[in-house]
Amino acid sequence: MERRKKNREEEEDEDEEEEEEEEESVQVAVNLSEVPSEAIVSLVSSDTGARERLRKRLKENYVALPPSLRLFLWWEVLGEREEGVRGEGQVRERLLSILEREMKRQRLRRAIESKEWRVIDEAVIEVYDTTPLLAPLESDSHLLQTARALNIITVLSGKFSSSFVFSLVPLQLLLRRQEEEEDEAVVMRVASWGYLLCRHCLLEIQEVFGVAEEVVRVVGMEDPAFLSHLRSCLAAQSPNLKVQVFPPELLTRNAEASRRLHAQLAGRGARSLPPVPEGVFSEPSLFVRKWISQVFVGVVEVRAALWVWDQLFLDTWRRGTVKLLALSLLAVIRPWVMRASADDIMKVLLEEPGRVYLGDLRRAFAHLAGGGRLRDTPTGSYMGDEGMGGVPSIQVVDTSDSLSRPDRF
């Protein structure tokens, strides 16, 4: 308890230091430490050079953005990638035109009721049922907004994945902070941002597999003992796992086969489906694929997830940044993994990332982004003189009854 209390106090101190660093890092022609973030946005919005200098300074200091800057800089990336339009108003008009055309083509009465509405409803409920870190957000109104926005995105794009549920969360948190609007307008705004995110930023499923393999390859080269222990524990684990915690497309490279296998293991439509391919659940890359496909939402706590997204937007969603973030998280939970056995390795990989302190993740990312070796990554709060080998004991917590299942939307 004393150790946890000390860590929390250190985290608060680090937050204060981060705020000071944010203030120091955004100097553009004037001392912006004395100017509210709204004024910073006003200063740089019409000055491309100042905007680039601001982005560079923020990126170099790995800061968490204040709400006004977050709104401005996130939209800048999304809006710039949609060619032929300028500003959120023009983007919305274009998307409304596409939406109207697609509704006619697909013979839909309402954009919030796509042909996949049942699949979307089930996916939203299942994601929030199986993701304890999202429990504080779970309310009927939030789930309803999520389902409606996802239906609009599906009409616009023609595709849906349960991982999109996670991708909407940071956008919902950001946009709900703005001045109140009618619910329909909020849903459309969330859907517009989400559509642009899926269209221009999120990795395609084959890219997710590729980056995850790169991450595991780096671990194998720079910390072979870590990878060897991970693989041996996963290979010896009990096959009785909750496959629902993995998005359906992540089990094998063939997305359709992966969905069928996922349905079989989840107890849906098991007749005449192929057996589980060897090595599906014994390979560490499966867990890295989960982190990447969810863009770390529901993997780390919400505040840390927003920080992760800040780094991605500041670096315009480069594939290399996604890779470094995954390596950073693996490095921070390494002490827990090395102490785990086959009996609890699944719990460690699924739950310990959610207990990582933002300060520790930030230090690890800064170390690796600066060219540091994986094996030398600082692990901060996870190292101490508690427990075996300097690692606190793993806490087993039953969260099965912590979430309630709402009615259909």
Secondary structure, 3 states (H helix, E strand, C coil): CHHHHHHHHHHHHHHHHHHHHHHHHCCCCCCHHHCCHHHHHHHHCCCHHHHHHHHHHHHHHCCCCCHHHHHHHHHHHHHHCCCCCCHHHHHHHHHHHHHHHHHHHHCCCCCCCCCCHHHHHHHHHHHHHCCHHHHHHCCHHHHHHHHHHHHHHHHHHCCCCCHHHHHHHHHHHHHCCCCCCCHHHHHHHHHHHHHHHHHHCCCCHHHHHHHHHHHHHHHHHHCHHHHHHHHHHHHHCCCCCCHHHCCHHHCCCCHHHHHHHHHHHCCCCCCCCCCCCCCCCCCCHHHHHHHHHCCCECCECHHHHHHHHHHHHHCCCCHHHHHHHHHHHHHHHHHHHHHCCCCCHHHHHHHHHHHCCHHHHHHHHHHHHCCCCHHHCCCHHHCCCCCHHHCCCCCCCCCCCCCCCCCCC
